[in-house]
Amino acid sequence: MASSSYGRKSFILSTISIARSYGFDGLDLDWEYPRNAAEMSDFGELLKEWRCAVEGEAYSSELPVLILTATVYYSSNYNGVVYPVKFISKLLDWVNLKAYDFYGPGCTEVTGPPAALYLQSDGPSGDSGVKDWIDAGLPAEKAVLGFPYYGWAWTLADPKNHGYYVDTTGPAISDDGEISYSQLKTWIVDNKATTVHDDIVIGDYCYAGTTWIGYDSEESIVTKVIYAKQKGLLGYFSWQVGGDDKSELSSAGSSPYHILI
C-alpha cells in the first residue's frame, strides 16, 4: 500500500472516511515494522500525504483536524534501519513507543523481562528506546511510553531454576503463552505462586511448578508513569485495557499524577 501513490491515496481517503463516520478523534498507524530503507522512505511519504489530506479535509468540512499518531518500535533504529524521525516529528501529533514484548515464548527460548524499563547490560529496555528516539530528534513531548496489560508465560526446563534468562521448553498456559493481567492475578492466587518484583529492571515475574510468567504489576506501572513524567514525555498508553478489566493497573497509573503535577 505505502509503496505507490495510488495505494497511499486509497488508504488515506478510506481512513479519513472511517474516522468521520464513527466520530473518531484521530487515527493511529501501527506498522510492525518497516523492514528496510525503502519501506522507511515509504513510511515518510505516507505521513506527508496523510497530514496534507487530514488538514485539507478539515478545512473543507469545517471540522477539527484529525489527530495523527503512529505506534512504532521501542527504538528509532529497527534492526539497523532508522525511522524517518524528521518527518515523524513534524507530521505526527505523537508516537506510541512499543516498549514491551522484549521477551516472550514466541521469540526467546529463555525467560526474561518482557517490558523492562532498565537493563544493567546491553539489551532492549524502555529507557534505552526513549533515549534513542530523543537523540534521533523526536521531541520528548511527542513520545508516549507503552505498557503491557498482559504477561508472557513459559514452561521452565527445570522448576528449580526460576529466575531470568533460564531455559524453557516453550509457552505455558495458552498456545502462545499470553495471559491477561486479570487472568494472571487469578492464576497467582489459585496456584499459590511466588511473586517477585525487580526494582532494578522495573518488572515482575511469578512462578509455580514449571510455569513462569513475566509481566508488569501495579508497582512497576507507577514507577514507569513517574519516569515518563520526569522525562517530559507526553504520556503513556497500554495494550490493551481489556486485559485489566478491574482497572487495577490503570488506577495505579493515574495515582502518581497528583504528586508530580
Secondary structure as the mmCIF struct_conf table of DSSP 4:
data_model
#
loop_
_struct_conf.conf_type_id
_struct_conf.id
_struct_conf.beg_label_comp_id
_struct_conf.beg_label_asym_id
_struct_conf.beg_label_seq_id
_struct_conf.end_label_comp_id
_struct_conf.end_label_asym_id
_struct_conf.end_label_seq_id
TURN_TY1_P TURN_TY1_P1 ALA A 2 SER A 3
BEND BEND1 SER A 4 SER A 4
HELX_RH_AL_P HELX_RH_AL_P1 SER A 5 SER A 21
TURN_TY1_P TURN_TY1_P2 TYR A 22 GLY A 23
BEND BEND2 ASP A 25 ASP A 25
STRN STRN1 GLY A 26 ASP A 30
BEND BEND3 GLU A 32 GLU A 32
BEND BEND4 ASN A 36 ASN A 36
HELX_RH_AL_P HELX_RH_AL_P2 ALA A 37 SER A 61
TURN_TY1_P TURN_TY1_P3 GLU A 62 GLU A 62
BEND BEND5 LEU A 63 LEU A 63
HELX_LH_PP_P HELX_LH_PP_P1 PRO A 64 LEU A 66
STRN STRN2 ILE A 67 TYR A 73
BEND BEND6 TYR A 74 SER A 76
STRN STRN3 ASN A 77 TYR A 78
TURN_TY1_P TURN_TY1_P4 ASN A 79 GLY A 80
STRN STRN4 VAL A 81 VAL A 82
HELX_RH_AL_P HELX_RH_AL_P3 VAL A 85 LEU A 91
BEND BEND7 ASP A 93 ASP A 93
STRN STRN5 TRP A 94 LYS A 98
BEND BEND8 PHE A 102 TYR A 103
TURN_TY1_P TURN_TY1_P5 PRO A 105 CYS A 107
BEND BEND9 GLU A 109 GLU A 109
STRN STRN6 VAL A 110 VAL A 110
TURN_TY1_P TURN_TY1_P6 PRO A 114 ALA A 115
BEND BEND10 LEU A 117 LEU A 117
BEND BEND11 GLN A 120 GLY A 123
HELX_RH_AL_P HELX_RH_AL_P4 GLY A 126 ASP A 135
TURN_TY1_P TURN_TY1_P7 ALA A 136 GLY A 137
HELX_RH_3T_P HELX_RH_3T_P1 ALA A 140 LYS A 142
STRN STRN7 ALA A 143 PRO A 148
BEND BEND12 TYR A 149 TYR A 149
STRN STRN8 TYR A 150 LEU A 156
BEND BEND13 ALA A 157 ASP A 158
TURN_TY1_P TURN_TY1_P8 PRO A 159 LYS A 160
BEND BEND14 GLY A 163 GLY A 163
TURN_TY1_P TURN_TY1_P9 TYR A 164 TYR A 165
STRN STRN9 ASP A 167 ASP A 167
STRN STRN10 THR A 168 PRO A 171
BEND BEND15 ILE A 173 ASP A 176
STRN STRN11 GLU A 178 SER A 180
HELX_RH_AL_P HELX_RH_AL_P5 TYR A 181 ASP A 190
TURN_TY1_P TURN_TY1_P10 ASN A 191 LYS A 192
STRN STRN12 THR A 194 ASP A 198
TURN_TY1_P TURN_TY1_P11 ASP A 199 ILE A 202
STRN STRN13 GLY A 203 ALA A 208
TURN_TY1_P TURN_TY1_P12 GLY A 209 THR A 210
STRN STRN14 THR A 211 TYR A 215
HELX_RH_AL_P HELX_RH_AL_P6 GLU A 218 GLN A 230
TURN_TY1_P TURN_TY1_P13 LYS A 231 GLY A 232
STRN STRN15 GLY A 235 TRP A 239
HELX_RH_3T_P HELX_RH_3T_P2 VAL A 241 GLY A 243
TURN_TY1_P TURN_TY1_P14 ASP A 245 LYS A 246
HELX_RH_AL_P HELX_RH_AL_P7 GLU A 248 SER A 254
TURN_TY1_P TURN_TY1_P15 SER A 255 PRO A 256
HELX_RH_AL_P HELX_RH_AL_P8 TYR A 257 LEU A 260
#
